[in-house]
């Protein structure tokens, strides 16, 4: 009986450590990002960088873009792609991250690194459609790509990249649809290589203002190192 009790404590302790090592979510109610990966030797001192095991190819997907176009695995070829999930009604994380990405984009995409593309994936398809997504991301940078799909496509795609999201209070207490509901989502960014493989994750950490944030300047340095090592 005592032995079983000790084993139970050990299991709980291991689970607690696992949770503490997670990344960061946007919503105040949860501050942990789920990133599933085996330890890989790092190329940087950046604590946000998580290199992924080689050969982790993204499953087939197809998202909606403006002009009745699709964004799919084929669009990953010959590009390094930086994915970020969110939604246009997001009050802080999404506009802040997109503004930060716009700031570093000239350095990130300068030659010979000009095959980098930034893709914003809306996980709120009920309110975000291809047309308004294009307008939203292009407000920050004309080169950014906005995409979305159904939850049946978005959820497994996000989960495969180690990202999570959930709809918060889509209905009010009376059961009526709440047009101003929030979406709880990961604030990390994911780098996919030209072979369509999940190459790295840049975990968000809480900054001095209490907002999940990725150090963009360090991220740019790390992406350039990764590209140099794989060209």
C-alpha positions, 0 to 999 in steps of 0.5 A: 500500500505504501509502495503504491502511494509513493509511485502515485506521488512520483507520477504526479510530480512528473506530470507537474514538471511536464506542465511547467515546461510548456510554452505560453497561451494568449488567454489570461486563464491559461499561460501554457503552450503545448509544444510536443518535441524530442530534445534537439541540440540547439544552435542558439542561447535563445530560450524560446527556440525549440528545434524539432526532430528531422523529417517531421513533415506536415500532413496534407492541408489546404487553407482558403486565401483571398481570390478563391485561392488555396494555400497548401503544402505545395506553397511551402516548397522553395520557401521557409514559412513562419506560421502564426495562429490567431484571429482578427478580433484579437485585442492584443497578441495578434496585432502586437505580433504582426506589428513586431513581424513587420518591424523585423521583416526587412531584416528577416527577408533580406538577401540571401534570405528572401525566400521567407514567407509569413503566414497568419492562420485564423482559427476563428473561421466563423468571423474571419473570411479570406477577404477580410483576412487579406485586408487585416494582414496587409494592413501590417505588411503587404507581403503577409499571407492570411489564411483560414479553413474549417475547424475540422482542418484547423484543429489537427493542423495546429495540434500537429505543430504543437499549437492549441486554440479554443473558443471562449464564451461563444454564447452568453448566459442566455444561450444567445450567440456572443459576437464578441467572444474570445479565442484562446490560442497559442502565441508561439511561432512555427518555422517550416522548411522548404521540404514541408517539415516542422523545423523549429518553434519559437515559444512565447514568454511573458514580457514585462507587460504580462503579454506573451511575446517572442523576441523577434530580433533573436528569432531573426538571428536564429532563422538566418542561422538555421537557413545557413546551416540547411542551404 
